[in-house]
C-alpha cells in the first residue's frame, strides 16, 4: 500500500510518499531529499531555495495508528497538502 501527499511552496513541488515496504520519502521537484524506514512514524528533512535565493528548511512528519497522516513545514510554517493516494 502507498500513500502520497503533495504541496507547493512558491514554484516548488514538495511530495511525501509512504509505502509499507520501501519506507517514507521526501521529494522536492521530483528529487529525493530524504528517506527513512520506520514502523511508528518518521521525520523527514530537506530544503528548498526560495525566490530570493535563500535556503528554507523542510520538516515532514508521518504518523498515526489506524491511518497515516502527514504534516509538512517549510521555514516552520505549515504547508497545505493534498492527499493523492491512500
N, CA, C and O of each residue as an XYZ file, in Angstrom:
344
protein
N       0.836     -1.179      0.000
C       0.000      0.000      0.000
C       0.878      1.239      0.000
O       1.954      1.244      0.599
N       0.418      2.293     -0.674
C       1.191      3.528     -0.782
C       0.280      4.725     -0.534
O      -0.859      4.761     -0.999
N       0.798      5.699      0.203
C       0.116      6.972      0.409
C       1.025      8.077     -0.100
O       2.245      8.012      0.057
N       0.421      9.099     -0.714
C       1.184     10.245     -1.226
C       0.476     11.541     -0.863
O      -0.751     11.638     -0.894
N       1.285     12.527     -0.518
C       0.795     13.874     -0.261
C       1.633     14.826     -1.100
O       2.827     14.603     -1.299
N       1.002     15.892     -1.594
C       1.716     16.849     -2.422
C       1.294     18.263     -2.030
O       0.136     18.522     -1.701
N       2.262     19.158     -2.075
C       2.008     20.561     -1.796
C       2.999     21.398     -2.575
O       3.932     20.872     -3.182
N       2.790     22.711     -2.554
C       3.742     23.574     -3.256
C       4.129     24.747     -2.368
O       3.331     25.264     -1.586
N       5.371     25.141     -2.518
C       5.929     26.307     -1.830
C       6.536     27.178     -2.913
O       7.505     26.790     -3.565
N       5.953     28.371     -3.104
C       6.314     29.225     -4.224
C       6.173     28.384     -5.500
O       5.069     27.906     -5.761
N       7.185     28.179     -6.284
C       7.076     27.369     -7.502
C       7.722     25.993     -7.342
O       8.144     25.385     -8.325
N       7.798     25.509     -6.116
C       8.452     24.238     -5.824
C       7.425     23.198     -5.397
O       6.583     23.470     -4.542
N       7.490     22.011     -5.987
C       6.605     20.913     -5.613
C       7.268     20.073     -4.529
O       8.416     19.654     -4.671
N       6.537     19.832     -3.450
C       7.023     19.014     -2.347
C       6.091     17.813     -2.230
O       4.877     17.970     -2.106
N       6.668     16.609     -2.269
C       5.869     15.385     -2.215
C       6.437     14.447     -1.153
O       7.650     14.274     -1.031
N       5.531     13.853     -0.394
C       5.895     12.857      0.614
C       5.203     11.559      0.225
O       4.004     11.539     -0.053
N       5.976     10.471      0.210
C       5.461      9.157     -0.162
C       5.711      8.192      0.989
O       6.807      8.148      1.547
N       4.680      7.416      1.340
C       4.790      6.417      2.386
C       4.376      5.079      1.797
O       3.293      4.963      1.221
N       5.229      4.066      1.934
C       4.891      2.717      1.469
C       5.167      1.724      2.588
O       5.986      1.979      3.471
N       4.487      0.607      2.544
C       4.663     -0.419      3.569
C       6.057     -1.023      3.538
O       6.633     -1.299      4.590
N       6.610     -1.233      2.348
C       7.863     -1.985      2.245
C       9.074     -1.128      1.900
O      10.204     -1.544      2.158
N       8.875      0.050      1.325
C      10.003      0.895      0.919
C      10.180      2.129      1.789
O      11.005      2.983      1.466
N       9.434      2.254      2.883
C       9.614      3.348      3.817
C       8.979      4.643      3.366
O       8.062      4.650      2.544
N       9.481      5.753      3.918
C       8.958      7.085      3.654
C      10.006      7.892      2.892
O      11.206      7.773      3.137
N       9.520      8.721      1.959
C      10.445      9.503      1.135
C       9.933     10.922      0.976
O       8.728     11.157      0.880
N      10.878     11.874      0.950
C      10.592     13.278      0.717
C      11.227     13.690     -0.607
O      12.434     13.552     -0.801
N      10.394     14.197     -1.513
C      10.870     14.666     -2.819
C      10.632     16.167     -2.943
O       9.594     16.678     -2.522
N      11.595     16.859     -3.519
C      11.446     18.270     -3.856
C      11.708     18.384     -5.349
O      12.806     18.091     -5.823
N      10.686     18.812     -6.086
C      10.752     18.845     -7.556
C      11.238     17.505     -8.115
O      12.110     17.457     -8.982
N      10.657     16.426     -7.602
C      10.938     15.047     -8.020
C      12.357     14.572     -7.713
O      12.774     13.532     -8.224
N      13.104     15.300     -6.897
C      14.428     14.858     -6.458
C      14.334     14.392     -5.013
O      13.844     15.120     -4.150
N      14.802     13.182     -4.753
C      14.775     12.619     -3.407
C      15.704     13.404     -2.490
O      16.885     13.575     -2.793
N      15.161     13.887     -1.355
C      15.989     14.614     -0.390
C      16.174     13.848      0.920
O      17.161     14.062      1.624
N      15.234     12.955      1.254
C      15.381     12.178      2.486
C      14.520     10.930      2.382
O      13.494     10.925      1.702
N      14.947      9.870      3.064
C      14.135      8.667      3.160
C      14.447      7.948      4.461
O      15.577      7.978      4.950
N      13.421      7.297      5.019
C      13.576      6.588      6.279
C      12.685      5.358      6.256
O      11.741      5.261      5.471
N      13.007      4.433      7.131
C      12.219      3.225      7.292
C      11.821      3.133      8.748
O      12.684      3.069      9.624
N      10.525      3.125      9.020
C      10.067      3.057     10.398
C       8.673      2.485     10.496
O       7.897      2.556      9.544
N       8.351      1.916     11.651
C       7.033      1.333     11.858
C       6.045      2.293     12.493
O       4.844      2.185     12.248
N       6.515      3.222     13.296
C       5.613      4.038     14.102
C       5.665      5.515     13.765
O       5.292      6.339     14.600
N       6.105      5.875     12.597
C       6.177      7.275     12.211
C       7.601      7.674     11.909
O       8.555      7.085     12.418
N       7.725      8.667     11.087
C       9.048      9.127     10.679
C       9.081     10.633     10.588
O       8.055     11.286     10.395
N      10.278     11.176     10.730
C      10.533     12.586     10.481
C      11.510     12.668      9.325
O      12.568     12.039      9.343
N      11.147     13.448      8.319
C      11.980     13.640      7.143
C      12.391     15.107      7.078
O      11.637     15.987      7.494
N      13.586     15.367      6.556
C      14.047     16.746      6.425
C      14.593     16.990      5.021
O      15.056     16.074      4.340
N      14.523     18.228      4.620
C      15.048     18.634      3.328
C      15.158     20.145      3.288
O      15.138     20.808      4.325
N      15.274     20.683      2.086
C      15.346     22.132      1.943
C      14.823     22.541      0.572
O      14.720     21.733     -0.351
N      14.503     23.806      0.479
C      14.049     24.414     -0.763
C      14.733     25.775     -0.862
O      15.025     26.411      0.151
N      14.981     26.204     -2.072
C      15.533     27.541     -2.300
C      14.377     28.447     -2.720
O      13.704     28.174     -3.714
N      14.144     29.517     -1.972
C      13.012     30.386     -2.292
C      13.348     31.340     -3.440
O      14.449     31.302     -3.991
N      12.388     32.191     -3.791
C      12.563     33.087     -4.937
C      13.664     34.124     -4.726
O      14.135     34.727     -5.690
N      14.080     34.340     -3.475
C      15.172     35.271     -3.171
C      16.525     34.571     -3.090
O      17.534     35.197     -2.766
N      16.543     33.269     -3.386
C      17.789     32.507     -3.330
C      18.167     32.038     -1.941
O      19.285     31.569     -1.728
N      17.245     32.159     -0.985
C      17.514     31.745      0.386
C      17.107     30.290      0.590
O      16.105     29.829      0.044
N      17.892     29.584      1.376
C      17.597     28.186      1.705
C      16.594     28.143      2.854
O      16.812     28.757      3.899
N      15.503     27.421      2.657
C      14.471     27.249      3.685
C      14.369     25.771      4.015
O      14.311     24.932      3.117
N      14.347     25.452      5.297
C      14.292     24.060      5.742
C      12.885     23.487      5.625
O      11.894     24.183      5.843
N      12.819     22.209      5.277
C      11.571     21.462      5.211
C      11.609     20.392      6.290
O      12.608     19.690      6.448
N      10.495     20.274      7.042
C      10.331     19.193      8.017
C       9.024     18.491      7.675
O       8.000     19.147      7.485
N       9.048     17.176      7.595
C       7.841     16.393      7.356
C       7.724     15.334      8.438
O       8.709     14.696      8.811
N       6.510     15.155      8.936
C       6.270     14.132      9.952
C       5.125     13.241      9.501
O       4.057     13.724      9.123
N       5.357     11.935      9.545
C       4.333     10.945      9.240
C       4.056     10.148     10.492
O       4.981      9.788     11.220
N       2.793      9.870     10.752
C       2.446      9.078     11.916
C       0.971      8.764     11.934
O       0.215      9.210     11.071
N       0.573      8.004     12.909
C      -0.820      7.621     13.072
C      -0.929      6.165     13.437
O       0.026      5.403     13.290
N      -2.106      5.774     13.919
C      -2.297      4.376     14.301
C      -3.198      3.641     13.309
O      -2.809      2.593     12.793
N      -4.373      4.159     13.037
C      -5.293      3.499     12.113
C      -5.048      3.933     10.666
O      -5.198      3.133      9.743
N      -4.680      5.172     10.475
C      -4.326      5.665      9.139
C      -3.159      6.630      9.277
O      -2.992      7.275     10.312
N      -2.369      6.720      8.243
C      -1.174      7.567      8.262
C      -1.565      8.999      7.921
O      -2.328      9.245      6.986
N      -1.033      9.931      8.690
C      -1.209     11.346      8.407
C       0.161     11.959      8.119
O       1.195     11.400      8.486
N       0.151     13.095      7.468
C       1.398     13.761      7.104
C       1.260     15.255      7.366
O       0.243     15.867      7.039
N       2.288     15.825      7.955
C       2.386     17.270      8.175
C       3.734     17.719      7.628
O       4.762     17.101      7.905
N       3.725     18.801      6.850
C       4.960     19.344      6.285
C       5.059     20.810      6.675
O       4.085     21.558      6.591
N       6.256     21.208      7.104
C       6.538     22.593      7.468
C       7.701     23.097      6.625
O       8.710     22.408      6.474
N       7.558     24.300      6.079
C       8.640     24.976      5.373
C       8.936     26.245      6.152
O       8.054     27.081      6.352
N      10.167     26.383      6.585
C      10.570     27.537      7.396
C       9.643     27.692      8.606
O       9.244     28.803      8.953
N       9.307     26.568      9.241
C       8.471     26.497     10.443
C       7.029     26.951     10.232
O       6.341     27.271     11.201
N       6.557     26.985      8.983
C       5.159     27.302      8.678
C       4.543     26.098      7.978
O       5.141     25.522      7.069
N       3.330     25.721      8.415
C       2.697     24.530      7.869
C       2.340     24.732      6.398
O       1.899     25.806      5.987
N       2.541     23.688      5.629
C       2.251     23.686      4.198
C       0.949     22.925      3.976
O       0.767     21.832      4.514
N       0.053     23.494      3.193
C      -1.192     22.811      2.857
C      -0.885     21.671      1.891
O      -0.223     21.874      0.873
N      -1.368     20.475      2.212
C      -1.100     19.289      1.408
C      -2.394     18.729      0.834
O      -3.473     18.892      1.404
N      -2.258     18.076     -0.289
C      -3.362     17.330     -0.892
C      -2.955     15.859     -0.896
O      -1.867     15.509     -1.352
N      -3.835     15.007     -0.384
C      -3.541     13.569     -0.379
C      -3.931     12.998     -1.726
O      -5.078     13.127     -2.153
N      -2.959     12.353     -2.409
C      -3.197     11.807     -3.723
C      -3.589     10.347     -3.707
O      -4.464      9.936     -4.469
N      -2.959      9.550     -2.850
C      -3.220      8.104     -2.776
C      -3.369      7.691     -1.342
O      -2.798      8.308     -0.442
N      -4.150      6.629     -1.123
C      -4.292      6.022      0.210
C      -3.856      4.601      0.151
O      -3.892      3.901      1.163
